[in-house]
Amino acid sequence: MRPADSTFAQVLYAQGLVAPTVADARQRLQRVVTEYPLSTWADDAVVRLGQLEYANGDPVALNGKQMSP
C-alpha cells in the first residue's frame, strides 16, 4: 500500500492499535494526525494518543503540543 492511497490513514491507525510497543503505537497514530489531518481517522488517532498518555500516567502530556499542521 502506498501513502497516497485513500485508506493509508486507516492502515496506520490500525497498526497503531496493534503495535507491539507504546512508542510504535504513538508513532503510527501521530503520523495519522500529522500526515492525514483531514482523514476521518485523525480524530480517533488524537483520542488514542491522549489515552496512551493518560495510561502512562501523564494526562496532561498533550497539553500545549500541536497535534496537526
PyMOL Python script that loads the backbone (N, CA, C, O; Angstrom):
from pymol import cmd

cmd.read_pdbstr("""\
ATOM      1  N   MET A   1       0.837  -1.170   0.000  1.00  0.00           N
ATOM      2  CA  MET A   1       0.000   0.000   0.000  1.00  0.00           C
ATOM      3  C   MET A   1       0.889   1.242   0.000  1.00  0.00           C
ATOM      4  O   MET A   1       1.921   1.279   0.670  1.00  0.00           O
ATOM      5  N   ARG A   2       0.487   2.234  -0.742  1.00  0.00           N
ATOM      6  CA  ARG A   2       1.254   3.471  -0.849  1.00  0.00           C
ATOM      7  C   ARG A   2       0.655   4.567   0.036  1.00  0.00           C
ATOM      8  O   ARG A   2      -0.553   4.579   0.272  1.00  0.00           O
ATOM      9  N   PRO A   3       1.489   5.482   0.522  1.00  0.00           N
ATOM     10  CA  PRO A   3       0.981   6.571   1.367  1.00  0.00           C
ATOM     11  C   PRO A   3      -0.088   7.432   0.692  1.00  0.00           C
ATOM     12  O   PRO A   3      -0.881   8.069   1.384  1.00  0.00           O
ATOM     13  N   ALA A   4      -0.128   7.465  -0.620  1.00  0.00           N
ATOM     14  CA  ALA A   4      -1.133   8.260  -1.322  1.00  0.00           C
ATOM     15  C   ALA A   4      -2.480   7.549  -1.399  1.00  0.00           C
ATOM     16  O   ALA A   4      -3.480   8.162  -1.770  1.00  0.00           O
ATOM     17  N   ASP A   5      -2.516   6.286  -1.058  1.00  0.00           N
ATOM     18  CA  ASP A   5      -3.753   5.512  -1.097  1.00  0.00           C
ATOM     19  C   ASP A   5      -4.755   6.098  -0.094  1.00  0.00           C
ATOM     20  O   ASP A   5      -4.371   6.498   1.005  1.00  0.00           O
ATOM     21  N   SER A   6      -6.010   6.148  -0.464  1.00  0.00           N
ATOM     22  CA  SER A   6      -7.024   6.765   0.389  1.00  0.00           C
ATOM     23  C   SER A   6      -7.258   6.020   1.700  1.00  0.00           C
ATOM     24  O   SER A   6      -7.821   6.592   2.633  1.00  0.00           O
ATOM     25  N   THR A   7      -6.851   4.786   1.792  1.00  0.00           N
ATOM     26  CA  THR A   7      -7.045   4.024   3.032  1.00  0.00           C
ATOM     27  C   THR A   7      -5.774   3.928   3.879  1.00  0.00           C
ATOM     28  O   THR A   7      -5.753   3.220   4.885  1.00  0.00           O
ATOM     29  N   PHE A   8      -4.728   4.629   3.483  1.00  0.00           N
ATOM     30  CA  PHE A   8      -3.470   4.533   4.207  1.00  0.00           C
ATOM     31  C   PHE A   8      -3.601   5.039   5.647  1.00  0.00           C
ATOM     32  O   PHE A   8      -3.004   4.464   6.557  1.00  0.00           O
ATOM     33  N   ALA A   9      -4.371   6.099   5.859  1.00  0.00           N
ATOM     34  CA  ALA A   9      -4.567   6.608   7.220  1.00  0.00           C
ATOM     35  C   ALA A   9      -5.231   5.548   8.097  1.00  0.00           C
ATOM     36  O   ALA A   9      -4.882   5.392   9.267  1.00  0.00           O
ATOM     37  N   GLN A  10      -6.170   4.838   7.532  1.00  0.00           N
ATOM     38  CA  GLN A  10      -6.846   3.773   8.282  1.00  0.00           C
ATOM     39  C   GLN A  10      -5.870   2.654   8.628  1.00  0.00           C
ATOM     40  O   GLN A  10      -5.919   2.099   9.725  1.00  0.00           O
ATOM     41  N   VAL A  11      -4.991   2.326   7.698  1.00  0.00           N
ATOM     42  CA  VAL A  11      -3.998   1.284   7.942  1.00  0.00           C
ATOM     43  C   VAL A  11      -3.044   1.718   9.056  1.00  0.00           C
ATOM     44  O   VAL A  11      -2.742   0.929   9.952  1.00  0.00           O
ATOM     45  N   LEU A  12      -2.569   2.962   9.009  1.00  0.00           N
ATOM     46  CA  LEU A  12      -1.691   3.467  10.064  1.00  0.00           C
ATOM     47  C   LEU A  12      -2.396   3.431  11.421  1.00  0.00           C
ATOM     48  O   LEU A  12      -1.800   3.060  12.432  1.00  0.00           O
ATOM     49  N   TYR A  13      -3.661   3.819  11.429  1.00  0.00           N
ATOM     50  CA  TYR A  13      -4.430   3.803  12.666  1.00  0.00           C
ATOM     51  C   TYR A  13      -4.525   2.375  13.218  1.00  0.00           C
ATOM     52  O   TYR A  13      -4.303   2.146  14.407  1.00  0.00           O
ATOM     53  N   ALA A  14      -4.853   1.439  12.358  1.00  0.00           N
ATOM     54  CA  ALA A  14      -4.955   0.035  12.782  1.00  0.00           C
ATOM     55  C   ALA A  14      -3.605  -0.480  13.285  1.00  0.00           C
ATOM     56  O   ALA A  14      -3.551  -1.208  14.276  1.00  0.00           O
ATOM     57  N   GLN A  15      -2.526  -0.109  12.616  1.00  0.00           N
ATOM     58  CA  GLN A  15      -1.200  -0.502  13.079  1.00  0.00           C
ATOM     59  C   GLN A  15      -0.913   0.074  14.457  1.00  0.00           C
ATOM     60  O   GLN A  15      -0.280  -0.572  15.292  1.00  0.00           O
ATOM     61  N   GLY A  16      -1.383   1.290  14.686  1.00  0.00           N
ATOM     62  CA  GLY A  16      -1.204   1.910  15.994  1.00  0.00           C
ATOM     63  C   GLY A  16      -1.936   1.154  17.090  1.00  0.00           C
ATOM     64  O   GLY A  16      -1.460   1.074  18.222  1.00  0.00           O
ATOM     65  N   LEU A  17      -3.089   0.602  16.753  1.00  0.00           N
ATOM     66  CA  LEU A  17      -3.863  -0.140  17.750  1.00  0.00           C
ATOM     67  C   LEU A  17      -3.230  -1.470  18.125  1.00  0.00           C
ATOM     68  O   LEU A  17      -3.389  -1.934  19.254  1.00  0.00           O
ATOM     69  N   VAL A  18      -2.520  -2.083  17.200  1.00  0.00           N
ATOM     70  CA  VAL A  18      -1.937  -3.402  17.460  1.00  0.00           C
ATOM     71  C   VAL A  18      -0.410  -3.359  17.580  1.00  0.00           C
ATOM     72  O   VAL A  18       0.242  -4.403  17.577  1.00  0.00           O
ATOM     73  N   ALA A  19       0.148  -2.176  17.683  1.00  0.00           N
ATOM     74  CA  ALA A  19       1.607  -2.028  17.767  1.00  0.00           C
ATOM     75  C   ALA A  19       2.146  -2.764  18.999  1.00  0.00           C
ATOM     76  O   ALA A  19       1.492  -2.804  20.041  1.00  0.00           O
ATOM     77  N   PRO A  20       3.328  -3.338  18.870  1.00  0.00           N
ATOM     78  CA  PRO A  20       3.887  -4.114  19.984  1.00  0.00           C
ATOM     79  C   PRO A  20       4.394  -3.264  21.150  1.00  0.00           C
ATOM     80  O   PRO A  20       4.541  -3.770  22.263  1.00  0.00           O
ATOM     81  N   THR A  21       4.658  -1.990  20.907  1.00  0.00           N
ATOM     82  CA  THR A  21       5.139  -1.114  21.981  1.00  0.00           C
ATOM     83  C   THR A  21       4.372   0.200  21.962  1.00  0.00           C
ATOM     84  O   THR A  21       3.767   0.566  20.955  1.00  0.00           O
ATOM     85  N   VAL A  22       4.406   0.894  23.075  1.00  0.00           N
ATOM     86  CA  VAL A  22       3.758   2.200  23.165  1.00  0.00           C
ATOM     87  C   VAL A  22       4.414   3.173  22.196  1.00  0.00           C
ATOM     88  O   VAL A  22       3.731   3.978  21.562  1.00  0.00           O
ATOM     89  N   ALA A  23       5.725   3.102  22.080  1.00  0.00           N
ATOM     90  CA  ALA A  23       6.436   4.009  21.168  1.00  0.00           C
ATOM     91  C   ALA A  23       5.998   3.782  19.722  1.00  0.00           C
ATOM     92  O   ALA A  23       5.803   4.741  18.976  1.00  0.00           O
ATOM     93  N   ASP A  24       5.844   2.534  19.330  1.00  0.00           N
ATOM     94  CA  ASP A  24       5.381   2.227  17.972  1.00  0.00           C
ATOM     95  C   ASP A  24       3.957   2.723  17.761  1.00  0.00           C
ATOM     96  O   ASP A  24       3.639   3.296  16.718  1.00  0.00           O
ATOM     97  N   ALA A  25       3.109   2.503  18.746  1.00  0.00           N
ATOM     98  CA  ALA A  25       1.721   2.958  18.645  1.00  0.00           C
ATOM     99  C   ALA A  25       1.671   4.470  18.520  1.00  0.00           C
ATOM    100  O   ALA A  25       0.958   5.010  17.673  1.00  0.00           O
ATOM    101  N   ARG A  26       2.426   5.144  19.361  1.00  0.00           N
ATOM    102  CA  ARG A  26       2.460   6.607  19.331  1.00  0.00           C
ATOM    103  C   ARG A  26       2.934   7.118  17.972  1.00  0.00           C
ATOM    104  O   ARG A  26       2.375   8.076  17.437  1.00  0.00           O
ATOM    105  N   GLN A  27       3.949   6.490  17.423  1.00  0.00           N
ATOM    106  CA  GLN A  27       4.498   6.926  16.135  1.00  0.00           C
ATOM    107  C   GLN A  27       3.475   6.776  15.019  1.00  0.00           C
ATOM    108  O   GLN A  27       3.316   7.682  14.202  1.00  0.00           O
ATOM    109  N   ARG A  28       2.781   5.648  14.974  1.00  0.00           N
ATOM    110  CA  ARG A  28       1.788   5.416  13.916  1.00  0.00           C
ATOM    111  C   ARG A  28       0.597   6.365  14.044  1.00  0.00           C
ATOM    112  O   ARG A  28       0.129   6.931  13.057  1.00  0.00           O
ATOM    113  N   LEU A  29       0.119   6.525  15.266  1.00  0.00           N
ATOM    114  CA  LEU A  29      -1.025   7.407  15.484  1.00  0.00           C
ATOM    115  C   LEU A  29      -0.673   8.863  15.202  1.00  0.00           C
ATOM    116  O   LEU A  29      -1.483   9.609  14.650  1.00  0.00           O
ATOM    117  N   GLN A  30       0.531   9.262  15.579  1.00  0.00           N
ATOM    118  CA  GLN A  30       0.969  10.637  15.307  1.00  0.00           C
ATOM    119  C   GLN A  30       1.065  10.881  13.805  1.00  0.00           C
ATOM    120  O   GLN A  30       0.762  11.977  13.334  1.00  0.00           O
ATOM    121  N   ARG A  31       1.480   9.877  13.060  1.00  0.00           N
ATOM    122  CA  ARG A  31       1.524  10.013  11.594  1.00  0.00           C
ATOM    123  C   ARG A  31       0.141  10.250  11.016  1.00  0.00           C
ATOM    124  O   ARG A  31      -0.021  11.050  10.094  1.00  0.00           O
ATOM    125  N   VAL A  32      -0.858   9.558  11.553  1.00  0.00           N
ATOM    126  CA  VAL A  32      -2.222   9.774  11.073  1.00  0.00           C
ATOM    127  C   VAL A  32      -2.600  11.244  11.276  1.00  0.00           C
ATOM    128  O   VAL A  32      -3.142  11.888  10.377  1.00  0.00           O
ATOM    129  N   VAL A  33      -2.309  11.756  12.460  1.00  0.00           N
ATOM    130  CA  VAL A  33      -2.692  13.124  12.808  1.00  0.00           C
ATOM    131  C   VAL A  33      -1.950  14.157  11.961  1.00  0.00           C
ATOM    132  O   VAL A  33      -2.550  15.121  11.486  1.00  0.00           O
ATOM    133  N   THR A  34      -0.669  13.958  11.777  1.00  0.00           N
ATOM    134  CA  THR A  34       0.115  14.975  11.077  1.00  0.00           C
ATOM    135  C   THR A  34       0.100  14.847   9.558  1.00  0.00           C
ATOM    136  O   THR A  34       0.119  15.854   8.850  1.00  0.00           O
ATOM    137  N   GLU A  35       0.065  13.618   9.055  1.00  0.00           N
ATOM    138  CA  GLU A  35       0.118  13.428   7.607  1.00  0.00           C
ATOM    139  C   GLU A  35      -1.259  13.379   6.954  1.00  0.00           C
ATOM    140  O   GLU A  35      -1.393  13.632   5.756  1.00  0.00           O
ATOM    141  N   TYR A  36      -2.280  13.052   7.743  1.00  0.00           N
ATOM    142  CA  TYR A  36      -3.644  12.926   7.203  1.00  0.00           C
ATOM    143  C   TYR A  36      -4.645  13.641   8.116  1.00  0.00           C
ATOM    144  O   TYR A  36      -5.601  13.021   8.580  1.00  0.00           O
ATOM    145  N   PRO A  37      -4.440  14.930   8.379  1.00  0.00           N
ATOM    146  CA  PRO A  37      -5.291  15.637   9.339  1.00  0.00           C
ATOM    147  C   PRO A  37      -6.757  15.737   8.923  1.00  0.00           C
ATOM    148  O   PRO A  37      -7.620  15.937   9.778  1.00  0.00           O
ATOM    149  N   LEU A  38      -7.054  15.604   7.650  1.00  0.00           N
ATOM    150  CA  LEU A  38      -8.436  15.682   7.185  1.00  0.00           C
ATOM    151  C   LEU A  38      -9.108  14.316   7.094  1.00  0.00           C
ATOM    152  O   LEU A  38     -10.287  14.219   6.753  1.00  0.00           O
ATOM    153  N   SER A  39      -8.361  13.274   7.396  1.00  0.00           N
ATOM    154  CA  SER A  39      -8.899  11.919   7.374  1.00  0.00           C
ATOM    155  C   SER A  39      -9.925  11.747   8.495  1.00  0.00           C
ATOM    156  O   SER A  39      -9.842  12.395   9.538  1.00  0.00           O
ATOM    157  N   THR A  40     -10.870  10.880   8.261  1.00  0.00           N
ATOM    158  CA  THR A  40     -11.836  10.572   9.314  1.00  0.00           C
ATOM    159  C   THR A  40     -11.168   9.846  10.489  1.00  0.00           C
ATOM    160  O   THR A  40     -11.753   9.744  11.568  1.00  0.00           O
ATOM    161  N   TRP A  41      -9.964   9.350  10.285  1.00  0.00           N
ATOM    162  CA  TRP A  41      -9.232   8.631  11.335  1.00  0.00           C
ATOM    163  C   TRP A  41      -8.400   9.550  12.215  1.00  0.00           C
ATOM    164  O   TRP A  41      -7.935   9.129  13.274  1.00  0.00           O
ATOM    165  N   ALA A  42      -8.204  10.789  11.803  1.00  0.00           N
ATOM    166  CA  ALA A  42      -7.367  11.713  12.569  1.00  0.00           C
ATOM    167  C   ALA A  42      -7.946  11.982  13.953  1.00  0.00           C
ATOM    168  O   ALA A  42      -7.207  11.990  14.938  1.00  0.00           O
ATOM    169  N   ASP A  43      -9.257  12.203  14.042  1.00  0.00           N
ATOM    170  CA  ASP A  43      -9.883  12.449  15.350  1.00  0.00           C
ATOM    171  C   ASP A  43      -9.688  11.261  16.288  1.00  0.00           C
ATOM    172  O   ASP A  43      -9.352  11.428  17.461  1.00  0.00           O
ATOM    173  N   ASP A  44      -9.903  10.071  15.758  1.00  0.00           N
ATOM    174  CA  ASP A  44      -9.732   8.864  16.572  1.00  0.00           C
ATOM    175  C   ASP A  44      -8.284   8.718  17.029  1.00  0.00           C
ATOM    176  O   ASP A  44      -8.019   8.298  18.155  1.00  0.00           O
ATOM    177  N   ALA A  45      -7.352   9.067  16.148  1.00  0.00           N
ATOM    178  CA  ALA A  45      -5.937   8.968  16.498  1.00  0.00           C
ATOM    179  C   ALA A  45      -5.580   9.928  17.624  1.00  0.00           C
ATOM    180  O   ALA A  45      -4.803   9.578  18.512  1.00  0.00           O
ATOM    181  N   VAL A  46      -6.136  11.134  17.596  1.00  0.00           N
ATOM    182  CA  VAL A  46      -5.884  12.095  18.680  1.00  0.00           C
ATOM    183  C   VAL A  46      -6.411  11.549  20.003  1.00  0.00           C
ATOM    184  O   VAL A  46      -5.745  11.658  21.033  1.00  0.00           O
ATOM    185  N   VAL A  47      -7.586  10.973  19.974  1.00  0.00           N
ATOM    186  CA  VAL A  47      -8.160  10.394  21.199  1.00  0.00           C
ATOM    187  C   VAL A  47      -7.269   9.266  21.711  1.00  0.00           C
ATOM    188  O   VAL A  47      -6.984   9.196  22.907  1.00  0.00           O
ATOM    189  N   ARG A  48      -6.833   8.396  20.829  1.00  0.00           N
ATOM    190  CA  ARG A  48      -5.970   7.277  21.245  1.00  0.00           C
ATOM    191  C   ARG A  48      -4.636   7.780  21.793  1.00  0.00           C
ATOM    192  O   ARG A  48      -4.117   7.221  22.760  1.00  0.00           O
ATOM    193  N   LEU A  49      -4.082   8.818  21.193  1.00  0.00           N
ATOM    194  CA  LEU A  49      -2.843   9.388  21.720  1.00  0.00           C
ATOM    195  C   LEU A  49      -3.060   9.906  23.141  1.00  0.00           C
ATOM    196  O   LEU A  49      -2.220   9.701  24.017  1.00  0.00           O
ATOM    197  N   GLY A  50      -4.172  10.566  23.359  1.00  0.00           N
ATOM    198  CA  GLY A  50      -4.497  11.035  24.708  1.00  0.00           C
ATOM    199  C   GLY A  50      -4.657   9.888  25.684  1.00  0.00           C
ATOM    200  O   GLY A  50      -4.214   9.973  26.830  1.00  0.00           O
ATOM    201  N   GLN A  51      -5.290   8.817  25.234  1.00  0.00           N
ATOM    202  CA  GLN A  51      -5.465   7.644  26.094  1.00  0.00           C
ATOM    203  C   GLN A  51      -4.119   7.004  26.425  1.00  0.00           C
ATOM    204  O   GLN A  51      -3.904   6.541  27.545  1.00  0.00           O
ATOM    205  N   LEU A  52      -3.221   6.980  25.453  1.00  0.00           N
ATOM    206  CA  LEU A  52      -1.882   6.432  25.718  1.00  0.00           C
ATOM    207  C   LEU A  52      -1.167   7.245  26.787  1.00  0.00           C
ATOM    208  O   LEU A  52      -0.575   6.689  27.712  1.00  0.00           O
ATOM    209  N   GLU A  53      -1.227   8.567  26.651  1.00  0.00           N
ATOM    210  CA  GLU A  53      -0.557   9.429  27.629  1.00  0.00           C
ATOM    211  C   GLU A  53      -1.191   9.276  29.013  1.00  0.00           C
ATOM    212  O   GLU A  53      -0.487   9.221  30.021  1.00  0.00           O
ATOM    213  N   TYR A  54      -2.504   9.208  29.057  1.00  0.00           N
ATOM    214  CA  TYR A  54      -3.195   9.038  30.335  1.00  0.00           C
ATOM    215  C   TYR A  54      -2.814   7.704  30.975  1.00  0.00           C
ATOM    216  O   TYR A  54      -2.539   7.638  32.173  1.00  0.00           O
ATOM    217  N   ALA A  55      -2.802   6.652  30.172  1.00  0.00           N
ATOM    218  CA  ALA A  55      -2.449   5.324  30.685  1.00  0.00           C
ATOM    219  C   ALA A  55      -1.011   5.264  31.180  1.00  0.00           C
ATOM    220  O   ALA A  55      -0.686   4.470  32.063  1.00  0.00           O
ATOM    221  N   ASN A  56      -0.159   6.093  30.618  1.00  0.00           N
ATOM    222  CA  ASN A  56       1.234   6.134  31.046  1.00  0.00           C
ATOM    223  C   ASN A  56       1.441   7.102  32.207  1.00  0.00           C
ATOM    224  O   ASN A  56       2.576   7.400  32.580  1.00  0.00           O
ATOM    225  N   GLY A  57       0.345   7.589  32.775  1.00  0.00           N
ATOM    226  CA  GLY A  57       0.445   8.425  33.967  1.00  0.00           C
ATOM    227  C   GLY A  57       0.690   9.885  33.699  1.00  0.00           C
ATOM    228  O   GLY A  57       1.105  10.611  34.603  1.00  0.00           O
ATOM    229  N   ASP A  58       0.446  10.346  32.479  1.00  0.00           N
ATOM    230  CA  ASP A  58       0.678  11.748  32.157  1.00  0.00           C
ATOM    231  C   ASP A  58      -0.522  12.318  31.410  1.00  0.00           C
ATOM    232  O   ASP A  58      -0.456  12.528  30.199  1.00  0.00           O
ATOM    233  N   PRO A  59      -1.626  12.571  32.129  1.00  0.00           N
ATOM    234  CA  PRO A  59      -2.852  13.008  31.473  1.00  0.00           C
ATOM    235  C   PRO A  59      -2.772  14.371  30.811  1.00  0.00           C
ATOM    236  O   PRO A  59      -3.629  14.704  29.993  1.00  0.00           O
ATOM    237  N   VAL A  60      -1.771  15.163  31.141  1.00  0.00           N
ATOM    238  CA  VAL A  60      -1.649  16.477  30.506  1.00  0.00           C
ATOM    239  C   VAL A  60      -0.484  16.536  29.521  1.00  0.00           C
ATOM    240  O   VAL A  60      -0.053  17.625  29.143  1.00  0.00           O
ATOM    241  N   ALA A  61       0.023  15.395  29.105  1.00  0.00           N
ATOM    242  CA  ALA A  61       1.178  15.368  28.203  1.00  0.00           C
ATOM    243  C   ALA A  61       0.886  16.031  26.869  1.00  0.00           C
ATOM    244  O   ALA A  61       1.790  16.591  26.248  1.00  0.00           O
ATOM    245  N   LEU A  62      -0.348  15.979  26.422  1.00  0.00           N
ATOM    246  CA  LEU A  62      -0.695  16.572  25.142  1.00  0.00           C
ATOM    247  C   LEU A  62      -0.972  18.066  25.249  1.00  0.00           C
ATOM    248  O   LEU A  62      -1.102  18.749  24.233  1.00  0.00           O
ATOM    249  N   ASN A  63      -1.062  18.567  26.459  1.00  0.00           N
ATOM    250  CA  ASN A  63      -1.343  19.985  26.654  1.00  0.00           C
ATOM    251  C   ASN A  63      -0.215  20.834  26.071  1.00  0.00           C
ATOM    252  O   ASN A  63       0.943  20.713  26.471  1.00  0.00           O
ATOM    253  N   GLY A  64      -0.574  21.686  25.128  1.00  0.00           N
ATOM    254  CA  GLY A  64       0.409  22.571  24.530  1.00  0.00           C
ATOM    255  C   GLY A  64       1.113  22.009  23.319  1.00  0.00           C
ATOM    256  O   GLY A  64       1.823  22.743  22.633  1.00  0.00           O
ATOM    257  N   LYS A  65       0.942  20.727  23.031  1.00  0.00           N
ATOM    258  CA  LYS A  65       1.569  20.146  21.852  1.00  0.00           C
ATOM    259  C   LYS A  65       0.672  20.359  20.643  1.00  0.00           C
ATOM    260  O   LYS A  65      -0.548  20.220  20.723  1.00  0.00           O
ATOM    261  N   GLN A  66       1.282  20.690  19.548  1.00  0.00           N
ATOM    262  CA  GLN A  66       0.497  20.843  18.319  1.00  0.00           C
ATOM    263  C   GLN A  66       0.269  19.469  17.724  1.00  0.00           C
ATOM    264  O   GLN A  66       1.224  18.736  17.467  1.00  0.00           O
ATOM    265  N   MET A  67      -0.984  19.115  17.503  1.00  0.00           N
ATOM    266  CA  MET A  67      -1.323  17.791  17.039  1.00  0.00           C
ATOM    267  C   MET A  67      -1.586  17.730  15.533  1.00  0.00           C
ATOM    268  O   MET A  67      -1.702  16.640  14.971  1.00  0.00           O
ATOM    269  N   SER A  68      -1.679  18.865  14.887  1.00  0.00           N
ATOM    270  CA  SER A  68      -1.905  18.861  13.447  1.00  0.00           C
ATOM    271  C   SER A  68      -1.161  20.032  12.832  1.00  0.00           C
ATOM    272  O   SER A  68      -0.874  21.016  13.514  1.00  0.00           O
ATOM    273  N   PRO A  69      -0.844  19.933  11.526  1.00  0.00           N
ATOM    274  CA  PRO A  69      -0.068  21.006  10.901  1.00  0.00           C
ATOM    275  C   PRO A  69      -0.850  22.294  10.803  1.00  0.00           C
ATOM    276  O   PRO A  69      -0.335  23.293  10.299  1.00  0.00           O
TER     277      PRO A  69
END
""", "prot")
cmd.dss("prot")
cmd.show_as("cartoon", "prot")
cmd.util.cbc("prot")
cmd.orient("prot")
